[in-house]
Amino acid sequence: MMRDTPRAFVGTVAFHIERWTLVDVIESAGSGGWELVPGVQVVELDVSAGTLMITAERPTDRGDVVAALCRLGCTVRD
């Protein structure tokens, strides 16, 4: 995640990840996005930049997003 990302966020936030085990899962979800945790959608994956753009529809703790990514095998960088 970006260092300036607030602890709780609403809207779209960039997370930097190192491991791309999610690529196939996210791409297979199509353009509608992929729900990471309730109310949180993965909206864009940029493999070359190492960023995952995530949109939260309601206040979401970034720690919950990081934990979900870790459970899926991704390493989130600061």
Helices and strands as residue ranges (DSSP letters): E 8-17, H 23-28, G 30-32, E 34-37, E 40-46, E 51-61, H 62-71, E 76-77
